[in-house]
Amino acid sequence: MKVKEYHAARWKEPIIHELGRKGERGFIPPKTEDKIKKRVGDAGNLVPERMKRKKKPELPEISQAHVLRHYLRLSQMTMGMELDIDLGVGTCTMKYSPKVNEDFVNLTANMHPLQPEETMQGLLELVYEFGDVFLREISGFDAFSFQPPGGSAGAYNNALIMRKYHQINGEPERDEVITTIFSHPCDAACPATAGYKVLTLYPNPETGLPDTEALKEAVGPKTAGCFITNPEDTGIFNKNIDEWTGIIHDAGGLCSYDQANANAIMGVTRAKEAGFDMCFFNLHKTFSSPHGSSGPGSAAVGVTKELEEYLPVPVIVKKDGFYSLDFDRPYSVGRVRDFMGNLPVVIRSYAWSMAMGGRGLREAAEISMINNQYLVDKVKKIKGVTLPFGGRRLDQARWSLEQMKLDTGVGIDDVNRRVIDYGIQKFFTSHHPWLVPEPFTPEPCETYSKADIDYWVSVLEKVCEEAYSDPELVKSAPHRSSNHKTKGNPFNDPERWAMSWRAYKRKRGKK
């Protein structure tokens, strides 16, 4: 398939705090009528003096037209999902989200989380049903919470439940958690944040999975449980997972299932039947709500009946047809998010699941696996590309450009910049450490067509050919993007972090 050249618009656009002129306005809110003030009082009086600002915030003064122009210019310089075929963003399940679902989300725009329960029965029913009916059927678990705002928060929530469970049952000395190196890093980081010592199992060089004997050696009287992604982030599914959960249970531990990579197993396998005690799904991936890159997200945490009392409060309960928020949970781990969580994500996921139906969810899993097998057959023919550990993968696979790097000096970072010139978003590589050298992890979920996959492979093939014929062309890319090669990784350099407008000015040497 012939590749297309892409050229991004480039605007030397300041950030919005540097735009505007004094006195410009986009909207002037009406003044509160005196009779309303008398009835409800002055909201400013509810704020303690120590929390009140000494001066007004330095907000930009700018008209609506200029705000629109500013953000449209920024959008022209990026490639979002609407513009490119981003199946290379593996482990993120970047599927198409029907736009009609945004209309359903907007129905809740004027709701307030503290309004009386009787005034939001429809919303509570929807959220309750999505957990108690949909996710219960998909996972086998008995109760769900939507409070955690993302996968890592879901893993942390489960670590808190695990810790509290052992404390209540008189075994606080259980302070070790087992995970695998190819599980998502949050499956090690979150238990560690909760105070656990983490034991990480490494893969057998042939299978890509740790041996069961290694797990048996790791468990003991201090084992609190395990946190495992399956299929792992390499796309390899552990067919012996029920044996693993049995080993953990025999040692007295609990099993937490990271189901962020659930797109290929919906309606095929169920977490509870594999022996797990709790899990979390990323609704902002598998269930069609946009991923958003660190938000907006939602991790749906599911647990067995035995662990239901530990879920964060409030829990939505149903009695005599009325839905209410239950805060009276003595063993609850408390809140892990304000109110009930990021409910717009739940609404999108509910709408998508209703449209798909049970058969549709199973079909989505089947198509995602078929797409990946088709992709694998095409990519493995490209010179310089290898698939470590071999074997069949489910909905994604972690490839390596190590051979091409040895042959040409061109690695995945160079390829990631070059594919942008052909209208393809950079590939997801791998979480550190790079046990698979020069990695990339495509995931062609069910919403990508054969033509999409063919074009994506054509771009990869074209760039690999360029690496062998003209490596400097690839190394100096991108050539047609809004920004060219950047220096280093700002995420690893605290001197470049700016979390606020004041921090940004300070780092830029401005007053």
N, C-alpha and C positions, 0 to 999 in steps of 0.2 A: 504494500500500500504506500502511495506517495505521501511523504510528510509535508506539512504546511509550515511556512515560516510565520512566526508570531513576533509582533513588535509592540511593546507596551508604550502607552503614553507616559510622558515624563514631565511632571510639574515640580518646580522648586517651591514646594508648598510648605509654608511655616506651620507649626502646630497652632491650634485654634486660640490658645492663650496669647499668641503674638499677633492676632488679627483684631479687627474692629477699631472703632473710634468712640471716644467718650460721648455718651448720650444716645448712641444707636441702640435700638431695641427691636426684638422680634415679636414680642408679645408683652403687653402690660396687663397683669392680672387685675381684675376689678377689686376695689376696696371692699372690705367686709362691712356690711351694713351695721349701724350702731345697735339695732335691736337684736341682731345675731350675736354681737359681742357681749351684750348684756346677758344673753341666755347661756352661752357656752364659755364666756370668759376669754381672757387673753392667753393664747397658747404659750407665749413667752414666759409667763409666770410659772409654768410647770417645769421649766429648765432651771436647775440649780445655778446659783451665781458663779460657782467655780467652773462650770461648763460653758458659760456664755462667752462668745467671742469678744475680744477687746476692740476689734474693728471688723468691718464688713469683709467678706471673702473677695479675693481678687478675681472675679469672674470676668470673662471677656464680654465686652459690650458690642454686640454684632446683630445685624438684621437677619431675618429668616432667609432671604435670598442668598446672602453671603454664607450662611451656615450650610445651606443646600449645596452651593457651589463648591465649598471647601471639601465636603465629604464625598461628593461625586468625583472630584479630582483625585482624591485618595483612592477611591474604588477603581478608577481607571488604571492605577499603577499596581494593582494586585490581581492575582488570578484566583478567584474563588471557585467554589464547586459549580457555580452556574456557568462558568466560562471554559473550564478545562476538564479533561478526563483524569481525575485524581485517584485512580485505583492504586497508585503507588503509595498512598498514605496508609500503609498496612497497619494492622491491629486496631485501626480506628473505625472500620466499617462505615465509610463515607457514602451512604446510600442516598438516593433521591428522597426528599421529604415533600409530599404533596402540598401545594400552596393552599389548598382549601382548608387544611388543618390549622393554618394561621387564623382563619376566621373563627374557629372554635375557641382558640386560645384567647382571642380578643374579647370574647364574651365575658371573660372574668376580669377584664382590665379595671373595672371600677369597684371590684370587691376589695374588702379590707379584711386581713386575717383575724382581726379582733371583733368583727361584727358577730351578732348573736347566731348561735348554731341554727336556729330555726329559719334564718334568712339565707342559709347557704346549703340547704339540704341536697340540692342537685349536684353541687361540686363534691360534697362529702360522699354522696352515693357513687359518683363516678370513680373517685379515688379508691374507695373501699372495694368496688367491684373489680377494678383493674388488678388489685392485689389478690382479693379473695377468690376471684373467678379465673381471670386470665393467667396471672403468674403462678397461681397455685396449681393450675392444671399443667403449665409448662414445666415447672420445677418439682412438683410433688410436695413442696413445703406448706406449712399450715398457716403462717402469718407473715405479713410484710410491712415494712416501713419505707417511706420515700424521703425521709429526712436528709440522708447524706447527699451532698451536692455533686458527687462524682465518684469514680471508681476507687480512688485512693481513700476518700472519706468513707466509702463502704467497707473497705478492708480495715480501716481504723475502728469503725463501729464494731465490726466482728471481733477485733482484738479486745475491745473493751468488754464485749459480751463474754468472750472466753475467759478473761481475767476475773470478771465478777462471778461467773459460774463456779470457777475453782475456789474462789474466796468463800462463797456461800456454802460450798460443799466441803469446807474444811481442808482444802489442799492448796493454800497460797504458795507453797514451796515449788509448785509446778511453774517454772519460769523459762522454759525452753520451747521454741517454736521451730518447726522444720519447714523448709521451702526448697524449691529447685531454682537453679541459676537461670533457666529459661522461662520461669514464671515471671509475671510482670514485677518490676522492682518494688512496687508498693507492697507486695506480699512479703517482703523482708523489711522494708522501711517502716510500715505501719505497726507491726508487732513490736519492732524495736522502739518506736516512739511511745508505745504503751508500756514499755519497761521490760520487754522480753529479750532474752538472748536468742539470737537467730542462728540456726544450723542450716547451711546451704548445701544441697546435694548437687554434684556435677554429673554431666552426662557420660554414658558409655560412648566411646568414639565411634562405634558402629551404629547404634540405634538412635543416638541423640537424646536418650532418656536415662536418668539414673537407674542403676540396677536395684531390684527389690531388696537384695541383700544389703545394699548400702543403707536403705531405709531401716532395715531391722537393726543394724548396728547403731543407728542414730537415736532410736527411741529408748526410753528408760523411765525411771520413776519421776524425773523432773520434766517429762514431756507434757506440755500444756495442749499441744495440738499441731496441726499443719495448715498452711496457707498455700494453695496450689492453683495454677492456671492450667486448664485442660480443655481444648488443645493448648499447648504452650505457645509462646510467641513465635516459635519457629514453624508453627502449623502442624506439629507432630502430636497426635492423640495417643495418650497412654491407655491402652486397652486393658491394662491390669489395675485400673484405678480403684476398683472395688476391693481388690486385695490390699492395696495401700491403705484405704480408709479402715479396713479391718485390722491392720497392724497398729494403726494409731489408736483405735478404740480399745484394742487388747491392752495397750499401754496406759489406758485411762485418759486419753486426750480427746479433743474435739477436732472436727475437720471443717475448714472453711474453703468454699469453692469460689474462686475468682472466675466468673462467667462473662468477663468482658469480651472474650472471643467466642460468643455463643451463637454467632450467625449461622454456623454450619450444623448445629445440633438441635435447633428448635424443633420440637416434635419428634426428635430421633432418640435422644437420651434424656434422662431426668436426674437432677442432682441428688435428690433424696434416695432414689433407687441405687445410686452409685455409692451410698453410704455416708453422704455428707450430712452435717448437722446444720449448716447455714451456708448461704451463698449471697452474691450480689450480681445483678445485671446492670449494665450501663444502658439506660433508656436512651441516652443521647448517642447511641451507636446502633445496637441491634434493633431497637424499636423505632427507628426512623426519625427521632428528633435530632436536629442538627447537632453535630459534635461541638462546634463553637471554640475548640482549642482552649482548654482550661475553663470552659463554661460558655453558655449556661448548660449545666448537666444535671443528671439525677441518677443516683445508684439505688436501685430497688433492692433492699436487703430482705432476704427471706430466711426463716428459721423453722425448726421443728416445733411441735407443741411444747416440748420440754423447755425450750429456750424462749418461748413467746413472752414470758413475764419480764425478760431482760431488755426487750426492745425499747428504743428511745421514746419518750413521751412528747406530745400526746399521741395516743393510738386511737384511730377511728373505730368505734364499735357500733353495732346495730342491735337495737332492741325494739320490738313491736313496730318495726317499720320506720323507726326514727334513728337518725345517725347523729352521734355525739362524739366529743373528744374526751377521752379518758386520761386524766392526769394522775389518777390514784394507782400507781404502780410501784410498790415499795422496792422491788428488785431492779427497776429500770436503770439503765446506764445514764439516764438523764438526756438532755438535748445534745444533738450533734449538729444542729442547724436551727435557725430561727423558725418559729411557727411549725408548719407541716412540711417544709421543704420547698423545692422548686416545682410547684404544681403545674405551671404551663408546659413543662417537659412531659409530665404525666398525661396531660390532656392530649398532646400531640400523639403520644404513644398509644393511648386508648383509641383515638380516632383511627390511627393506622391499623391497629390490631382488629378493630371492628370491621374495617374495610377488607382486610385480608382473610379473616376467619381462620379456623383451625387448619383447614386444608391448605390455605394460602401461606400460613406460616411454615408449614412443612415443605411446601414447594419452594419457598424462599431459601430454605436451607439446602435443598437439593440442587437448585440452580447455582447457588454460590459455590458448591462443591464442583459442579460440572464446569463452571467458568474457570475455576482454578486449575482443574486438570487440563483444560484446553490451553490455558496460559502456560502451564508448565511444559507441555509438549512443544510449544513454540519457542519459549525462552531458552530451553536447554540446548537448542541448536545454534545459539548465538556464540560466536567466538569470544573466548575470554570469560564466559560466565559458567559457574559451577553451582551445584546444589549439595552442600555438605550434608552428611548423614544419609543421603539418598532417601528411598522410600516414598510412599504415597502421603500427601498432605491433605488437609481438609480445605479450608477456605482461604488459606494463605500459605506462603512458603518463604523462608529466609534464604536468599541467594547470596553468592559471593562473587566479587570482582577481583579476588586476590590474584588470579592468573593474569588478568589484563594489567593489573598494577605492576606485576613483575615483568611483563613483556614490554609495556609502554611507559610506565610511570604515571599513568592516568588511573585514579581511584574513584571511589564513589562520590567524594566531595566535588571532584571536577565534573563528573557525569551529572550530578544534581544541578550544577549551575548551567550546564549546556542544554539539558532537556527543556529548560525554560524558553530557550530560543525557538522551540517548536511547539509552544503552547501547552506544555505539560508541567504540572506542579512538581517540585522536587520530591524524590522518593523518601519514604521513611526508611531509615537505616536500621538501627537496633539500639536498644538500651545498652548503656555501658555496664560491664566491659564488653568489648567487641570480641567475643569468643569465636564468632564467625567473622573472619577478616573481610574488610571492605564490603559490608553487608548492605542489602536492600530487601524490603519485605512488602511486595505488592499483595493486595487483597481485592480481587475482582468480585465483589458481592453481587447479589442477584439483580441489581438495577443497571448493571453495565451490559451493553449489547455485544454481540460478536464483532460488530464493526468498531465499537469502542476499544475492545481488547486488541483487535488487529492493528488499529492505529497506534495504540500505546506501545505495542511490541515493535512496530515499525520505527518509532522514535528511538527506542532503546537500541535497536539493531543499527540504525543510522549513526548514533553517537559512538557505539562501539567500533564501527568501521572507521569513523573519524579518528578515534583514539589510536588505531593501528596505522593509519595513513598520515595523519597530521596531528600528533598529540598536543602540540602547542595551541592549536585551535580550540581544543576542548579545555585545556588548562587555563586559558585566558578568558573563558566564558563567564557570565553571559554577555552577548554582544548586542542584544536587542531588548534588554530589560530596562525598567525604570531606574534600577540601581545595579551597579557592577559589583565586582568582588569586594566583600567587606573584610575588615581586619578582625580575625579571631572570633571567639564566641562570647558575646557580652554576658551570657548567663553565668559564665565562670569568672567574671571580673567585677567585683563589688564596686570598684571605682567608677564603673559605667552605669550602675543601676540608678534609676530615678523613679521612685514610686509616687511622686507627687509633683505638682507644679513648682513648689518651693525647692524641692530637691533638684529638679531639673535646672532651675535658674542657678542654684548654688554650684552645681557641677559644670555649668557652662560659664561660670565666672561672672554671672549677672547679679545685680542687687535684687 
